[in-house]
Amino acid sequence: MRWLWIAGVVACCVIAVIALRLVRTGPRGSVAPADLSATVTPDGPSDALETIAEWEKPHGRWHIGDWREVPFDEQMSLTPEQEAEIERLKSIGYLSGSQPVPLLSGVTVYDRSRAQDGLNFYTTGDAPGAVLMDMEGRVLHKWAYTYMSAWKQSSRPKLRVSAKGSGFWRRAYLFGNGDVLAVFDGLAIIKVDKDSRLLWANLGGFHHDLDVMDDGSIYVLTREAHIVPRYNPEHAILEDYVAVLDQRGEEIRRVSILEALESSEYAQVLELAGESGDIFHTNTVEVLDGRLADEIPAFQKGFVLVTIRELDLIAVIDMAKESVVWAMTGDWAAPHQATILENGNMMVFDNRGNKGASGVVELDLVAGKTVWVYSGRNPADFRSGECGSSMRLPNGNTLITETDRGKAFEVTPDGAIVWKYVNPAQTGQKREYIASLFEVIRLPADFPIDWARWR
């Protein structure tokens, strides 16, 4: 009887451990929330309960597909005979117990002699936060703050039923003292200190991108879902705006991109917009420094460069006149991250213009020609249907973030990859999901990090 009693106690303990594991990790292949406060039922409107269901799904933004990093010797194309031979070898008894080759992650390529030295600051789809790491992938500091925490400390506006942007920071900006600005896509912009303590939050529906000025003012995209009778009297649209905030996060002014186009000589591009819904999907904003103004007057200092995905359009807005003064389309499709380089050229992340795959294009706007393109060895090499960014580095290389595949890589002008990082955040029964890598920013090697936790 004593042995039966002991066996019963052991069985109960095992069941308890299994139950606890299921509660903590969820079903196989799921991801526990990075911060459990995000699942607390808020003291708000009744429809907030529906929103909680969104946060009980795998946290953040994940992508499934052919994103896996495979060792080079496995990338070679095989003949049908070779594939048959490999399958035959796999069926041999002593091979059946071997383990699959682990997927590579972290820094998988690093050519110190050709890569631009520095620090890497990035946001990732698996958690609402940001990471600072060195060139070898060692984490130096992390930040984390949930949308729900910001919402609970605000005046608690109506909690949106669809809050998928709450699981990650879409973009972030790092200050020299360790403070960070972060955008919850379509929901809010917040500022936290080096210890991830909230300094302020503005829950004004901000999305995608921001640019910070020397005086501390912030240019950020925002939007409003409403009916604009002159555009569509029956169905609502998402109207995008460029908003200007002061350094405390208070909105100073905003300019409607719809009105800026309507009042310009480029109004005809609105014929390409949808009749309702997300008619623009503006995704990047950059305040111009005037370096092109002598050659192209529309590029005056203080004017704003925006990238409008749904129109395949890149435009410049005169914020004072609230009008588009320059616009351009190209061979790109669903573009992101138009930016003016130090040499005065413009670089664009082309999401789908390379036969459905991606590319990065550099254009000489004065001469009106393309001067550099990166698209990988073939279209399958480089593909991010959504998001993505590119950054020209001081040594002439280009740092590219392939968001959907959770990768970032640095390429030389002739297209050689000299640094590559694969997001270690992976999940699924076969690790088939990878967390989106929204933007990797290369900071100078001498960027001040005395405050970093693990420096």
Rosetta blueprint (number, residue, H / E / L):
1 M L
2 R H
3 W H
4 L H
5 W H
6 I H
7 A H
8 G H
9 V H
10 V H
11 A H
12 C H
13 C H
14 V H
15 I H
16 A H
17 V H
18 I H
19 A H
20 L H
21 R H
22 L H
23 V H
24 R H
25 T H
26 G L
27 P L
28 R L
29 G L
30 S L
31 V L
32 A L
33 P L
34 A L
35 D L
36 L H
37 S H
38 A H
39 T H
40 V L
41 T L
42 P L
43 D L
44 G L
45 P L
46 S L
47 D L
48 A H
49 L H
50 E H
51 T H
52 I H
53 A H
54 E H
55 W H
56 E L
57 K L
58 P L
59 H L
60 G L
61 R L
62 W E
63 H E
64 I E
65 G L
66 D L
67 W L
68 R L
69 E L
70 V L
71 P L
72 F H
73 D H
74 E H
75 Q L
76 M L
77 S L
78 L L
79 T L
80 P H
81 E H
82 Q H
83 E H
84 A H
85 E H
86 I H
87 E H
88 R H
89 L H
90 K H
91 S L
92 I L
93 G H
94 Y H
95 L H
96 S L
97 G L
98 S L
99 Q L
100 P L
101 V L
102 P L
103 L L
104 L L
105 S L
106 G E
107 V E
108 T E
109 V E
110 Y E
111 D L
112 R L
113 S L
114 R L
115 A L
116 Q L
117 D L
118 G L
119 L E
120 N E
121 F E
122 Y E
123 T E
124 T E
125 G L
126 D L
127 A L
128 P L
129 G E
130 A E
131 V E
132 L E
133 M E
134 D L
135 M L
136 E L
137 G L
138 R L
139 V E
140 L E
141 H E
142 K E
143 W E
144 A E
145 Y L
146 T L
147 Y H
148 M H
149 S H
150 A H
151 W H
152 K H
153 Q L
154 S L
155 S L
156 R L
157 P L
158 K L
159 L L
160 R L
161 V L
162 S L
163 A L
164 K H
165 G H
166 S H
167 G H
168 F L
169 W L
170 R L
171 R E
172 A E
173 Y E
174 L E
175 F L
176 G L
177 N L
178 G L
179 D L
180 V E
181 L E
182 A E
183 V E
184 F E
185 D L
186 G L
187 L L
188 A E
189 I E
190 I E
191 K E
192 V E
193 D L
194 K L
195 D L
196 S L
197 R L
198 L E
199 L E
200 W E
201 A E
202 N E
203 L L
204 G L
205 G L
206 F E
207 H E
208 H E
209 D E
210 L E
211 D E
212 V E
213 M L
214 D L
215 D L
216 G L
217 S L
218 I E
219 Y E
220 V E
221 L E
222 T E
223 R E
224 E E
225 A E
226 H E
227 I L
228 V L
229 P L
230 R L
231 Y L
232 N L
233 P L
234 E L
235 H L
236 A L
237 I E
238 L E
239 E E
240 D E
241 Y E
242 V E
243 A E
244 V E
245 L E
246 D L
247 Q L
248 R L
249 G L
250 E L
251 E E
252 I E
253 R E
254 R E
255 V E
256 S E
257 I H
258 L H
259 E H
260 A H
261 L H
262 E H
263 S L
264 S L
265 E L
266 Y L
267 A H
268 Q H
269 V H
270 L H
271 E H
272 L H
273 A L
274 G L
275 E L
276 S L
277 G E
278 D L
279 I L
280 F L
281 H L
282 T E
283 N E
284 T E
285 V E
286 E E
287 V E
288 L L
289 D L
290 G L
291 R L
292 L L
293 A L
294 D L
295 E L
296 I L
297 P L
298 A L
299 F L
300 Q L
301 K L
302 G L
303 F L
304 V E
305 L E
306 V E
307 T E
308 I E
309 R H
310 E H
311 L H
312 D L
313 L E
314 I E
315 A E
316 V E
317 I E
318 D E
319 M L
320 A L
321 K L
322 E L
323 S E
324 V E
325 V E
326 W E
327 A E
328 M E
329 T L
330 G L
331 D L
332 W L
333 A L
334 A L
335 P L
336 H E
337 Q E
338 A E
339 T E
340 I E
341 L L
342 E L
343 N L
344 G L
345 N L
346 M E
347 M E
348 V E
349 F E
350 D E
351 N E
352 R E
353 G E
354 N E
355 K L
356 G L
357 A E
358 S E
359 G E
360 V E
361 V E
362 E E
363 L E
364 D E
365 L L
366 V L
367 A L
368 G L
369 K E
370 T E
371 V E
372 W E
373 V E
374 Y E
375 S L
376 G L
377 R L
378 N L
379 P H
380 A H
381 D H
382 F L
383 R L
384 S L
385 G L
386 E L
387 C L
388 G L
389 S E
390 S E
391 M E
392 R E
393 L L
394 P L
395 N L
396 G L
397 N L
398 T E
399 L E
400 I E
401 T E
402 E E
403 T H
404 D H
405 R H
406 G L
407 K E
408 A E
409 F E
410 E E
411 V E
412 T L
413 P L
414 D L
415 G L
416 A L
417 I E
418 V E
419 W E
420 K E
421 Y E
422 V E
423 N L
424 P L
425 A L
426 Q E
427 T E
428 G L
429 Q L
430 K L
431 R L
432 E L
433 Y E
434 I E
435 A E
436 S L
437 L E
438 F E
439 E E
440 V E
441 I E
442 R E
443 L E
444 P L
445 A L
446 D L
447 F L
448 P L
449 I L
450 D L
451 W L
452 A L
453 R L
454 W L
455 R L
